Amino acid sequence: MKVSELLNKDCVVSGSEFLNEEISDVCDKSEEIEPGCLFILNESVNCTNEEIAEKTRRKNPRIIVCSEKMSKFFADFKTITVSDTRAATSEIYSKYYRINYDKLVFIGVTGTNGKTTTATLIKNILDFNEKKTGFIGTGKIIIGDKKINDGYYSMTTPDPKALYKYIKEMENAGCEYIVMEVSSHSLYLEKVAPIKFKIGIFTNLSSEHLDFHKNIDEYYRAKKKLFDLCEIGIFNADDIYSMQAYNDFKGEKYCVGAIKSADVYARNVTVNGLCGVDYFYREKNFSFKAKLKIPGVYNVYNSMLSIKAAILLGICPCDAKKGVNATENIEGRFEIICQKPMIIIDYAHTEKAMESILKTINLNKKTEQKLICVFGCGGERDVSKRDKMGACAEKYSDSVIVTSDNPRNEDPEKIINDILKGIRFKEKVKVINDRKEALIYAASTAGKNDIVCVLGKGHEKYIINASGYTFFDEKEILLNALKNKDLVPICE
C-alpha cells in the first residue's frame, strides 16, 4: 500500500516526496511499530517529546507522520509533517480500512446527558423497522443484536484505530445505519473528522469533563464541532447551549421542546410513577401519543430527539412511535432490577444527571418510602463536581452511602473527602470505601418498601483502580445480597 492512498496531500506540510513510498502496516503506538510500517506520532501527556522520539527511533519505522515540532527529532528518517496529527490519524485509519461511506448513513449524538438513551432509542426504532444497524456508544459496540467489544471496553467513542475497524466490520456485516455517541473528547481530538454525519443531535450541556476541557465554554465548543460534520441538526429547545448550537448551525435544522416553542413539542405529559411517561408528540402536520416504558420526564426529550431523527431517515411516524414504545428498558439507565425493595441502577455521574433521577424518584415515591442513594466519583476526573454531587445526594435522599467509583490511580479516600465537603449534615451519610461492601449493606439493610438508587456505573461490569480493570457486576452483587434476607424480591 502506498502512503498516498492513506494521506490527503492537502494536509501535508512537508515530506510529500515520501507519499509514493510503500508501507506494510499502520500504527500509532510505539510498541506496535514493525519494520516497513507507517507510524503516526501523536504527542503524549505522559512522556516528554524526547522520550517519545527515542522510543520511535529505536523501532525504526519506514515512514513517520508527525507535527513540525516533532520532526526535528527525525532528520535522518523519512518523515511527513502534517498540520494536525490527530486529524491525520483519523484520515489514515479511515482510508486504511477502505470504508465505503456511500453505503452507510451515520447518526451522531452528543451532549452531557442522554446520549446513550437517545442513541439506543434510535437504534431500537431502526431495528424495529428491520434496518440493520451498528451502534457505537458508551461501553458497547453492537452490530445488529451482536455485541462485539469485550467486557472491559469503557470508552464512548473509540480511538481511530478501533473506531474505523469497527465501522468496516459494520459495513461488511451489511449495516445500513451507524448510530454513534460522539463524546467531546473525540471531537476535540478529531477522532471522527472523516465521517460525514447525515444527522447530528445535541441533547443538552452541563458542567462535566472539566479535568480535560479548560472550562465549560471550551467543552461546549468541542461538542459543537459535531455540527461541522453534519447535514441535518436536531437540538433541544429547552437547553441554552443546545440552542446556541442551533442558532450557529447553517444546515437543515430542527428543535424539540416541552417548554419553549419548537418544531417538535410535547404536550399532555403524564408521569406513570416509576413505570414510564406518556405524552403527545406533535409536529406541524401530525401528532401521536408516545407511551414510554422508561421513567423520567427527561426521557421525553430523549425520545423526541430519537423519533425526529428516525422520521428524517424515512421511517413512518407511527413506526417510529412503535419502536420507542416497544423499548422496555435501557441497560444501566434508570434500570429497575428489583421491586421490593425497589433497587435502581443508573450511569448518572454528573450533578445534573443525579438531580434528574433523584427528583424523579422523589416525585413518585410514597411518603413512607425511604430513598437511599449510593454513589461515588471517578478518580482522575473532574474534581469540581464532587462536592456538588454530595450536596445533591444529601438534598434529595433520606440517607446517603458514599463509596468508591473507578478510583483509577487516585486515592479513594481523597475522592470521598472531596464529596463530603458538599454535605452539611454528616449524620445522613455512611462512608463505605469498598463499593461491593456498600452495595451489600444498602441492599441488606433496606426495608421492603424502601428505594435504593445506585449511581455512577450503570451498565459497567468492572472497577478501574490502580491495578487496572477488575470484573465487577453491580446487578449480581445487589441481587445476591437480597437472597440473604427474609424478604422475597420481586425481580424483573
Buried (B, 14 or more C-beta within 10 A) or exposed (E): BEBBEBBBEEBBEEBBEBBEBEBEBBBBEBEBBEEBBBBBBBBEEEEEBEEBBEBBBEBEBBBBBBBEEBBEBBEEBBBBBBEBBBBBBBBBBBBBBEBEEEEBBBBBBBBBBBBBBBBBBBBBBBBBBEBBBBBBBBBBBBBBEEBBBEBBBBBBBBBBBBBBBBBBBBBEEEBBBBBBBBBBBBBBBBBBBBBEBBBBBBBBBBBBBBEBBEEBEBBBBBBBBBBEBBBBBBBBBBBEBBBBBBEEBEEEBBBBBBEEEBBBBBEEEEBEEBEBBBBBBBBEEEBBEBBBBBBBBBBBBBBBBBBBBBBBBEBEBEEBBBBBBEBEBBBBBBBBBBEBBBBBBBBBBBBBBBBBBBBBBBEBBEEEBBBBBBBBBBBEBBBEBBBBBBBBBBBBBBBBBBBBBBBBEBEBEEBBBBBBEBBEEEEBBBBBBEBBEBBBBBBBBBEEEBBBBBBBBBBBBBBBBEEEBEEBBBBEBBBEBBEEBEBEBEBE
